Amino acid sequence: MGEGRVITGVLEGGQRLDKALAEASGLSRERVKALMAEGKVTVAGARASQPSAKSAPASAFSIELPPPVEAAAAAQEIPLVVVYEDEHLIVVDKPAGMVVHPAAGNADGTLVNALLHHCAGQLSGIGGVARPGIVHRIDKDTSGLLVVAKSDVAHEGLARQFADHSLERAYLAVCNGHPSPPSGRVDERIGRSDANRKKMAVLPKDSSRGKHAVTHYKTLRKMDGCALIECRLETGRTHQVRVHLASIGHALLGDPLYGRANSKVRPVLQQLGFKRQALHAAVLGFVHPVTSDRLRFTSDLPPDMKELIDETGH
């Protein structure tokens, strides 16, 4: 599973020790704390075990990194569309039908299985495990762009951007009917549905359950019984676009959970055999967590959604 390594350097001083070590080593603070607890960290020639201690200026440090443990999921040779890749992260264009992470009912054939094969030998050990760092997911039957960390520092940096909602994310979707107004903002809490635990639902604003969620939508093109819209997310909740659009009466075409197509569109869906939510993650922008470069990627609509638009756009 690869060899262990030793990271050495000199601390600037004046910070909490775990923070200073994380910045100097490129590891996450949680990883540094775990290694300190295991006796793997030396500062100024002595074992360092107190994360909250202050670092002294010009203190030499040494961090012993054991070989990363093999991930539980199996590596599988599955084709991937790689949009961007460097030593710290990879951006892929996920096809509809692919699950992101192994789970009950989907033990293999997932994006994680594919990345374990594609990135073999390149994963530096996120939390001590040679695994891709999944910082966000898109549903199995949603297509489009996804960024995955390959290193501990990239994982922490990307996770921070998702937590503070500073990334740019735009989805293209085909919804039932024509939203009125054609552009708008949906600000509704989202949580697990009481009626169906597989579904999410809009909850009262004063509910103690669920999470705050905001979606901005804009109609790009009106078609026969449906519309092509762009959705930009302030937050990233499970099924957010699907739930929010359904809540204003414009569920996504093909969505098996949140809406039924209207009579104008239903025959087209049947004719095309279109059986997934018409949703595509088309834009993804973020600051590279290591280089600080601003990165922005776009993905064209997949053939099945293009065909759906062609058939309803007469």
BELFEN-V443167 format. One record per backbone hydrogen bond with DSSP energy under -0.5 kcal/mol. CO is the residue of the C=O (numbers start at 1). NH is the residue of the N-H. Records with the same first field share a line. If there is no record, write none. Layout:
CO = NH  NH
This chain:
5 = 65
6 = 8
7 = 63
9 = 61
11 = 58  59
15 = 55
16 = 20
17 = 21
18 = 22
19 = 23
20 = 24
21 = 25
22 = 26
26 = 153
28 = 32
29 = 33
30 = 34
31 = 35
32 = 36
33 = 37
34 = 38
35 = 40
36 = 39
40 = 64
41 = 48
42 = 62
43 = 46
46 = 43
47 = 49
49 = 51
50 = 53
51 = 18
53 = 17
55 = 14
56 = 59
58 = 60
59 = 11
60 = 44
61 = 9
62 = 42
63 = 7  65
64 = 66
65 = 5
69 = 130
76 = 78
80 = 82
81 = 83  93
84 = 91
88 = 150  151
89 = 86
90 = 148
91 = 83  84
92 = 94  146
94 = 144
95 = 98
97 = 99
99 = 111
100 = 112
103 = 106
106 = 103
110 = 114
111 = 115
112 = 116
113 = 76  117
114 = 118
115 = 119
117 = 120
119 = 122  123
122 = 124
125 = 127  128
126 = 129
128 = 69
129 = 126  131
130 = 71
132 = 134
133 = 135  149
139 = 142
140 = 97  98
143 = 281
144 = 94
146 = 92
147 = 135
148 = 90
149 = 133
150 = 124
151 = 155
152 = 156
153 = 157
154 = 158
155 = 159
156 = 160
157 = 161
158 = 162
159 = 163
160 = 164
161 = 166  167
162 = 165
167 = 169
168 = 285
169 = 233
170 = 282  283
171 = 231
172 = 280
173 = 175  229
174 = 253
175 = 227
177 = 179
182 = 219
184 = 217
185 = 187
186 = 188  215
189 = 203
190 = 211
191 = 201
196 = 199
199 = 193
201 = 191
203 = 189
204 = 207
211 = 190
213 = 188
214 = 234  235
215 = 186
216 = 232
217 = 184
218 = 230
221 = 228
223 = 225  226
225 = 177
226 = 223
227 = 175  229
228 = 220  221
229 = 173
230 = 218
231 = 171
232 = 216
237 = 240
239 = 243
240 = 244
241 = 245
242 = 246
243 = 247
244 = 248
245 = 248  250
246 = 249
251 = 176
252 = 255
253 = 278
254 = 256
255 = 259
262 = 265  266
263 = 267
265 = 268  269
266 = 270
267 = 271
268 = 272
269 = 273  274
273 = 275
277 = 279
278 = 174
279 = 143
280 = 172  282
281 = 145
282 = 299
283 = 170
284 = 297
285 = 168
286 = 288  295
288 = 292
293 = 288  295
295 = 286
297 = 284
302 = 305  306
303 = 307
304 = 308
305 = 309
306 = 310
307 = 311
308 = 312
309 = 313
312 = 224
